[in-house]
Amino acid sequence: MACPRHRQFVTVAPLCAGLLAGLSLAARGDDWPTFRGPARSGVATCGGLLQSWPEGGPPLVWKSAGAGRGYASPAIAGDRIYTLGDGLSTTPGDADEYLTCFERATGKALWRTKTGKPWTEGQATWQSSRSTPTVDGDRVYVVTPFGELVACQTADGKELFRVNLKEQFGGKKGDSWGYSESVLIDGDRLVCTPGGEKATIVALDKKTGTPIWTCSLPGDRGAGHASIVVAEVGGRRIYVQTTASGALGVDAASGTLLWTYPIDQTTAVIPTPIVRGDLVFFSAGYKRGGALLKQVPQADGTVKVEEVYGLKQDLANKHGGIVLVGDHLYGDSDDRGIPFCANLLTGEVAWKERGSGKNSASVVAADGHIYVRYSDGTLALVKADPQAYREVSAFKIPDSGDRPSWSHAVIVDGLLYLREGDAILCYDLRRK
């Protein structure tokens, strides 16, 4: 008998046959299997993309319904797309949260698995799902806002195991907005952030959920919203993360806490850090700022962190994320809808300009451009140029405006994927 949480179904999504035929013949290249892509950088590797768009945006390949209410981005691996949402249009009268799976080529809904009840805390725009799934081979992992880590089969959505990060590890959030991390899969390990001083970061066996090690940060205020990134320093593998207490580095092999960079308490710490070599850039919103740190190996085998520059308020970012292109950072100024460009190594701001959209903006980068997605539903194409802000094109995403467009865009194999509430949209960015 099928698990009562798990349902399979098929619906047909409307699509453009001509574009779909071209899509099916194209080489896929890299997938986008977790938040901000395989390197968690928010930078796509594909080239040959459109340098400008028509007034209504690039060609729409397909649009699919049934993603539900939520802000999770799509995770794309193989021939499938995964996301998390509650109150799906395909489950009328059912407000619960589901991990959903769609066919990559057509947007056809393939299966859904119930993960739990919906997140209804706070005002309406703060509610619903927010964790982007992480795909690893035949498994997909997601964290619910309540701190339930759920592992499912990619083939049919069958639940394999779940771990309650609060109950098992004493985890806690550093704010009241629920968990939103995308877990890291590193070899045979699953690494995530329960938060709090008992088990700040943990490594689990990715096949069973069995604990391998626990890293505790005394006095940790709780998990933020960032996802763990990997650094290699002096032959040592280091997991870099931020919590409500600031940034930290953890030895990947043992879970030993290597370094911390504390910050004053603020409303929430959200952006995922950026790693380049031995450097770590991290930012926090609510006027806190961005800082650049250098990880330095010591003779005794430890690693310490040195401040290249401390928190610069001009580099504050609330929740839209920051990308690094060349030697320059691009992101939104806190959540003001005013993109900035700054030199990574100095923190000096090259420009700050208001674009076509309004309110907070998330960013991804591809082929010499920054894709700026404003929360009012505007998507702008901006040159990745430190000399000046140059917006090339912009369009309004269909059906946007009811709730903020906070889900981060995905660009892979010349295609742009947007989560807009219950819908997923696929656009063709390839130059013909």
N, C-alpha and C positions, 0 to 999 in steps of 0.2 A: 504494500500500500504506500502511496506517495505521502511524504511528510505533509501535514496540514498547513505548514508555513509556505510550502512550495507549490507553484502552479505553472503550467506551461500553456502557452497560447501563441497564436499567430495572427497578426493583422497586417493588412497591406497598406503601405504608405504611398501617397502620390509622389511621382517622380518624373523627371524629364528623361525620356528614353534615349535621346541622342547623347546627353551628357553621361548617363549611366553606362552606355556602351563603351565610351571612352574610358570611364573609370575602371571597368572590369579588365581592361587590357593593360592598365598602367602598373608599373612596378611600384610596390608599396614602400620599400626602403624601411626606415625605422618606424617602430610603433610609438605610441604615446601612452605607456601603460600605467602611469601614475600622475599625481599632481605636478604640473610644470614640466612634464616630459621625462624621458629616460634619465637625463642628467639632473633633473629638478632645477633647471636653470631658466625655464620659460623661453628658451631660444630654440627655434626649429632649425633643422639642418638642410631643409630642402631649398633649392634655388629655382630659377626660371619662372618666377611668379609675376603676376600682373603688376605693373608699375603705377597703374591708376585704375579706377573703377568707373563704370557708368553711374548715372545719377542714383539708380536704385540698388547699387552695390554689385558685386560679382555675380555670375550666373548661379542660380540656386539649383543644386542637383536633386535634393530631396528634403522633405520635412516630415518628421514623424512625431506622433503624440504618444503619451503614456509614460513620460519621465517623472511626472508628479511635481509637487510643489517643492522647491529646493534650490540651493545654490551650489551643489556639487558640480564640478566640471565633468565632461566625458573622459573616461579612460579607454584607450583604444589599443587592442592587441589582436594580432591575427585577423580573422574575418569578423570580429565582434566589437561592440561598443558597450560600455557599462556605466551606469550612474546610479545615484541614490536619490529617492524622493518620497514624499508622502502625499496622500490624497490624489492618487493617480486618476486621470480621466478614464482609464480602462477598468477602474474598480469603483464605479459609482456607489456612493453611500458608505464607502470604506475609507476612513481617514488615515489608516495605518501607513507605516513606512515600508518601502520595498527597495531591494536591490534589483535593478532592471537590466536586461540585456537586449541589444538590438543588432540586427545584421548590418555590417559595416557598408556594404555596397548599396543597400536599398533603404535602410532605416526601418526595415520590418521588425516588429517586436517579436522576440523569440521566447523569453521566459521572464518571470518575476518571482522573487523569493521574499517573503515577509521577514523583516528584520526586527520589528517591534512597533511600539506606539509612536505617534508623531510628537515632535518637539513643539510645544505650545507655550513656552515660557516667554515673558516679555511682550513688547508690542508686536503687532502683526508682521512687520518687515524683518524682525529678528528671528521669527519662527521658521521651522522646517529643517530639512536635512542640509548638511553642509560638507560632509567628508567625501572627497573624490576617492573612488575605489583604487586599489593597487592590484594589478594583474601579474601573476607569475605562473607561466606554463598552464597547467590545467586547473589552477586555482585563482580565485579572486577574493580579496580581503577588503573589508570596510569597517569603519568605526561609526556607530550611531552617536547622536548627540548625548545620549545617556551613558556613554562609555562602554558599550557592548562591542567588543571586537568579534566580527563574524567572518568565518571562512566558508566559502562555497565552491562547488565544482563549476568550472566555466561551461562545461558541456550542457548542463541542464539546470543549474542553480541549486542543486541539492546541498543543504547545509551540512558541513563536515564537523565543525566545532565552533564554540563561542567562548569567549573569556570576558568576564566582567571586570574591567580595569579598576573600578571603584571597590568592589567587594573583595577581589582576590589580592589586590596590591595596595589598597588604601588610597587609590588615586583621587585627585581632586583637580578641579579647574581653578585657574587664577582669576576667573571672571564668571559671570552668570549666564554665558551664552552657549554652553554645551561644547562637547568635543567636536573637532573638525579636522584632525590630523589625517594625513594619508600615510599608512604604515610603510616602513622601509623593508624590502626584502633584500638581504645581503647573503648570498650563498644559501646555507641551510637555515638561516636565522631570519626571524621577523623581529624588527626593532621598533618600539613605539614609546609613547610618553604618557604614562598614567598621571604623572605630575604629583607634586607634594614631596615632603621630605622623606617619606618612607620608601617609595619606589619611583624616583623621578623619571628614570628611563629604564626599560627592561628589554632583554633579548629573550625570545621564545623560539622553540622549535617550530618552524613554519608548517610542519605537517601535523603536529599534534597540539600546539599551543602550550606545551610544557615549558616552564621557566628554565633558562640556561644561566642567566646572571641578572642581577639587579644593581642599578647604580642609584645611590641616594645622595641628594644635595641637601645638607642641613639647612633648615629654614626656607626651603623652596616654597613660594607662594602658590604654586599650582601650574598645571599645563597651560600653555598659550594655545595658539592656533597654527603654528608653523609645523612643517614636516622636516624630518631629520635629513641632513645632507652629509656626504662622505668627503673627508680630506685625507691626503697621504702626506705625512710630514716625517722626514728622517727615517723612512722605512716603516713607519708605524701608521696603521689605519685608525682614523679618528672619526667618531660620529659627532657632528656639530649640530646643536639645537639651541633654540631659545625657549624660555618659559616666562612666566610672569615676573621672575626674578632677574632675567637678563640672559646672556649667552653663556654656553658651557661647551666643553669638549670632553668626550668620553672615549677611553681606549676600547676599540672594537672587540678585541680578543677577550678581555677580562671584565669589562664593565667598570674599570677603575676611573674615577673622576680625575681628569688631568688638569683642567683649568676652568675658571669662571670669570665672567665680567659682569658684575652686578649693576643694576640700574635701579633708580628710585621707582617706587610703586606707581603704576599708571592704570588707566581703565582697562586696557587689554594690550597684549603683545601678539601680533598676528603675522607679519611677513616672514616667509621662509628665508634663511640666510643664503648668502652667495659665497661660494668658495672658489678662489683661484690660487692654485699652488698652496703656499703656506699662509695666504691671506684669508681673512674672514670679514665680510661686510654684513652687518645686520642693522635693521631699522625697526623703530617702534613709533606708532602714531601718537595722537593726542599731544602734539608739540614736543615729544621726547627727542626725536632726531635719529640720525644714522651715524655709525662709528665703524672705523676700519681697524682690525686687529691683526697682528702677526704672530703665528704660532712658532715657537723657537724650541728645538730639541735641546735638552740639557745633558751634561756629561754623565749624570747619574741615571739616565734613561727616562727621565720625566720630560714633560713638555710644559713650558710656561707660555703665557700670552703677553705680548707687548702692545701698547696702544700706539698705532700710527697716527690716528687722530681720534679724539673723543666724540661724544654725541654732538652732531651739528644739527640744529633745529631745522635748517633748510632742507635736510635730507629725511625728515620724518615722513613715514608712510603708514597709513592706517590699515588697509586691508587689500589694496589692489596689487601689491607686489611690485618688485623692482627687477629689471633685467640688466645684465651687463653685456654690452656690445663693444668689442675692442677694449679701450681703456675708459669707457664712459658708462655711467649708470643712467637709466631712464625709468621714471616712475611718476606717480601722482604726488603732489604736495599735500601730505596728510590725506584728507579726503575732499579736497577743495575742487577737484576737477581741473587743476592747473598742472599739466605735465611739466617735469623738469628734466634737465640733462646736467650731470655733474661728473667731474673727473674722479675716477675711483681712487687714485693714489693720493690726491690732495683734499678731496671733498669740496673743491671749488665749483660753484654752480656756473655752468656755461650759459644756460637760459632757463626761463620759466615763462610759459605762455598759455593763455586760455585758448582752447580749441572749439570745435563745433558743438561738443556735448556739454552736459551739465552734471554737476555733483561728482561723486567719487569715480575713479577710473582704475581699471585693471589693465595690465600690459602684457603682451607677448611680443617676441621679435622674430623676424624671418626675412632673409634675402634683402638686407639693407634697409628694412623698414621696421617701425614700431606700430603695432596694432593696438590702438587705445580704445578700450571699451568702457564708455561712460555708463553710469547707473541709470541714466534716462533712456537707455536703449540705443544710443548713437555709437557707431563703430567708425573710427577714423584711421586712415592710413597716413602715417607721419614718417618722414625721412629720418633715419638714424644718423643724424648729422649734428655734431657738437657746435657747428658754426652758427646755426640758427634753427628755430622751430619752423618747419615747412610741412604743413598739412596738405597732402596731395588730393585725397578724396575722403568722403564720408557718406554714410547712409544710415537710415533708421531701421533697426532690426524689426521684422514683422511681429506683431502681437506684444511688443514691449510696452512698458509704461504702467501696467497694473501693480507690479512690484519692482524693486530695484533689480537691474541687470548686473548682479554681482558675480555670477559664474565666470570663471576665467576662460578665455577662448583657447582653442587647440588648433594647431596647424601641423599637418603631417601629410607627406606624399602629395603636396600641392593642393591640398584640400583644407578648408576652414570649417571647423565644427563649433557651433554655438549652442549652449543650453539656455533656453529662454523659458523658464518655468516648466510647464508640462511638455514643452516641445524641444526636440533636437533638430537643428538645421545644418545642412551640409552645403557649402559653397565651393565652386571650382575657382581656384586662384591661378591656375596654370596658363601661361602664355601659349597661345596657339601658333 
